[in-house]
Amino acid sequence: MTTKSRASALAELKALMLCHGVASAATVRTEIARVFSLGLGFIHGTVFMLDNRIPVNTSFLDGVEADGAPTLELDDNGQPYIEWSGQRFPSPPIAPPQVCDRPLGGLTVGDYFSLHNQDTIFSAPLRQCVFISSGRPCLFCTFEGGRMQRLSAEEFSIGLRGIMAERSVNAVAIGGGTPNLRDHGAKYYAELVAEAKRLDLQVSVELVPPPDVRSLDQLLDAGADALIMSLEIWDERQRSRVCLGKGEVARSHYFDAWRYATERLGRGMVGSVLLFGLEPIESTEAGALALVDMDVVPTILPYRRYAASQIEPLFAPDARGYMRVARRCAQALSERQLSAHAQPGCTGCQGCSLEGLLQLTAPPEHG
């Protein structure tokens, strides 16, 4: 087997980890979970630092890895690594801060906060969603639904400050469910943005575009550095089948919201997730290119079926097809002089997608 360059091997390995998960012997999985204090968490993912520097948020403890998943092993010193293409890549997971075990909002800090890379906190302060409670969930969602219980601004600040006392972080990515149909959470999330800015953090917020796009001013006036309004699926028919409530928000309304936010934040400061595996590959690629043309940064996120999800992917995990779409997206971003890493918070973290790594370490190829 021909040894690939380290950059090419890294991109290929990350694609495999994102699409297939990470495998290991049961004894290795148990030992790593013990040493790094890992649990499933509210997102089920484990974040590995591939080559000690590249975050990869993927399946590990939940046992849903697919055939072809790269194998995590322990070296003679007990350190995790993955052997790929004749090269060894140290791959330790990120251990959660100790504060994650402390009570907060009726649960624990770790039920609302996690680290998606070494300097970016992800927070889901609302673990419910109005689309779930109204019987119109997104079929890929793993949120529980139920009564609308959310962190207050004060509780949110307590969680952030607890993590910041242990770790050197500079950004928080706020996501979660949609609390209401009036403004889709713009006012609520704006209160949390204000708390994060008091702590001198960069902030991204993910939400469904509110019915009146001017409601986004609340977030922007509070200091949000980036907004993610995720279409999820480019094909309109498929989106309406999968996103039962969100799918009623017209794609044209997303366009309006993206334009409105971009005018205030600047090019490349608005993002949108597209799920790889829930529509034909060609449709996802067309959507990614259309987003880039609007100066919106796509995050191409492979869909992994969890127990709480209600829909199977259209096709088995396909790292090669995923790399093709991510490479084309990275190429389009570079041609438009945009960077996935330039957007603070969720999109810039790049723990869940590949295009940022391709822009930095594996220049996109034509064809």
Secondary structure, DSSP 8 states (H G I E B T S, - for coil): -----HHHHHHHHHHHHHHH--B--HHHHHHHHHHTT---TTT--EEEEETTTEEEEE-STTS---TT--BEEE-TTS-EEEEETTEEEE--B----GGGGSEETTEEGGGTEEEEETTEEEE-SB---HHHHTT--BTT-----SS--B--HHHHHHHHHHHHTTS---EEEE------SSSTTHHHHHHHHHHHHHTT-EEEEE----SSGGGHHHHHHHT-SEEE---B-SSHHHHHHHBTTGGGS-HHHHHHHHHHHHHHH-TT-EEEEEEETSS-HHHHHHHHHHHHHTT-EEEEEE----TT-----SS---HHHHHHHHHHHHHHHHHTT--GGGSTTHHHH-SS-SHHHHHHHS-----
